[in-house]
Amino acid sequence: MDYHVVVNHEEQYSIWPDGRDLPDGWRHEGARGTREDCLAHIDRVWTDLCPLSARRS
């Protein structure tokens, strides 16, 4: 099964199964592959786990 890396308005990342509709507030980030590939990508790019709204305040 393939997955997509998705991100929300708070710049929080997750993976989502290919072919399923995204929940409101999430968008495709661009990376796609196996579960392990997507999680490895998230480990590389999501370096600040603090939500965007907390970083702005």
Secondary structure, DSSP 8 states (H G I E B T S, - for coil): --EEEEEETT--EEEEETTS---TTEEEEEEEE-HHHHHHHHHHH----S-HHHHH-
